[in-house]
Structure formats: C-alpha cells, structure tokens
Amino acid sequence: MSTENQIENSENKLKKKSKWKIICVVILVLALIIKIIESGEEKDHRNKINTTQKVVTTKQIIVTENDREIYYKYYENYSNLPTVSIKDDSRHKEAISLTAKAFNKTDKEIEKIYEAVNAAKPTDQEIEIYETYDNELDKAIDEVTVKGGNVDEDAVKEKIAKQYNISTSKLEAIYILVLANEDYQNEQTKKIVADNEKKQSENLIKDRKEIINEYLSYINKSGMGSYINTVGYKTNDINDCSITVVVKNSWHVQNKQVRLQAAQTLWKIWTNLYTMADSKDDCHLSLVDLNDNSVGGSSWLGGSVVGVQD
C-alpha cells in the first residue's frame, strides 16, 4: 500500500471513530464537572477541621462486578435518552435516576459508582473486548477503503457482542470506558512508541549495513582495500554520519603523505556516498589501529579537515 493510501486509510479510520471520541468528550466533561463540585464540597469540609488535629485518611473505593454492571446500565440509559448540549447535564442526571430506580439505589449512590468505575483501571476482560472490537472495526474500515462503500458498524458490534455473549449496549459501554481511560491509553502510547523505536532501530541497522558494504566496495575499487580491516558507525544516532575505520598493519608502513592522501580519499568516498554537500562536515572520520589506538581522522574543526599521525 502506498504512503498516500496509508494516510487516506488512517484519515478514514479517524472519521469512522469520531463519534466515539465525541461520546468520550461528553462523558469526560461530565466527570470533570462532578469532580469539581465534589472537590469544592470536600474543601469546605476540610476547612471546618481544626488544623492542629487534622488527620489524613485515604478512602479506597472498591469497584465490584456489580458496580460495573450498574455502569453498563447507566450507559445504556444515557445512550437511549435524547441528545442535548454538552453544557447541559440533564441527560446525565436522567440516566443516573433511571439507573438508580433499576437497581433500587439512590441517585447519589449511582453517581459514586459511576465516578468510581470511570476512575478505576479497566479489567483484563474489558481491555480484551475493547481491543477485539477495535481491531475488527479497523479491518472493516480497511476493507471498505479498498473496495469502496460504507462500514457496517452495527454488524461489527453484533459480531463481537455475540462472540462475548453480551449486549451491543454493553459492548459500547466497555469500548467508551477503555477508550476514555487515560492510564490505559498512556500505556498503549508508550507501547506503540517502543515498538516504533524497535522497528526504526532494526531498519537503521539494516540500512547502515548496506551503506557500509557499499562503502567497502568503493574502497576496494580504489585499491585501498588492503589497508582496511573494518568500518563501522561511531554512534547509534540516526543523524550521526561519523564512522570509525580500523586499519591493518600494512597502513603503518606507508609514508605520511601516502597515508594522508588515503585518509582524505576515505573521507571523500564516504561523504559522497552518504550525505549532501552542505552537511558533509558533520561526518567525521576516525582512524584507529587494531588495538583501537588513534592514528588519524577528522579534526574537531570539521569532518573535511583530515589528518594522520606521524
């Protein structure tokens, strides 16, 4: 697939998933509003405590399977209610009330459960369901990108819901719950970055090996192959074009002028092969013997200022 197709494919996926992101924004905004209100109430309560007798306590909220089922029901109720402005939390309040009646609890109890589930780390099963659905949705998007048409998202939902023996509304609730979980998404981002770095490193090693082999080929053609033992990059930095050339003992028996010209030629062959004219001086050449002792190379003034030892 070409780069343009990959970009277009990615854009199509983002468009298809945009409504999920909108729902996430709604839920996160509501959660933030609730948190701000409760934070204010908690602050007022703390101000009433004598500072000389203040005791710090941490209340751990345990999220049970029943709490999660209550959250799934809340989401179902929320989804079925008419859409209103994000600034208007009446839809949220109505969903809370409907859920409270269904489970014979107070609105306040349901509100606390809603907050706790949103704040808690998704379960392994929730993550599995989320990733299965997300991957299946990506496949469907890829397919219509190639063949044309529209993604039948409902069909994908029904397929995954049936696979896990859950309702499509519960599937949606799980998807939104994991999608909106900052800790999980941060972990995924770190994983993607690590995978990309690994691939870049593997590609870098492969590419550099090919360049070094090509360089050695040019050296052999120039007649200097008998002086060279090995060639390698000085660092793993992809932007660093500096190399180290290990010379054989035959290098040392040549007079200084011959060695100087050879060193300058080694640098020219390398930079002509490797980089653009305006950045050649960034490429430094180091010459070392078989025991890693310096016998010449580029000066700190620039890569093109090459010298050899007496």
Secondary structure, 3 states (H helix, E strand, C coil): CCHHHHHHHHHHHHHHCHHHHHHHHHHHHHHHHHHHHHHHHHHHHHHCCCHHHCCCCCCCCCCCHHHHHHHHHHHHHHHHCCCCCCCCCHHHHHHHHHHHHHCCCCHHHHHHHHHHHHHCCCCHHHHHHHHHHHHHHHHHHHHHHHHCCCCCHHHHHHHHHHHCCCCHHHHHHHHHHHHCCHHHHHHHHHHHHHHHHHHHHHHHHHHHHHHHHHHHHHHHHHCCHHHEEEEEECCCCCCCCCEEEEECHHHCCCCHHHHHHHHHHHHHHHHHHHCCHHHHHHCCEEEECCCCCEEEEEECCEEEEEEECC
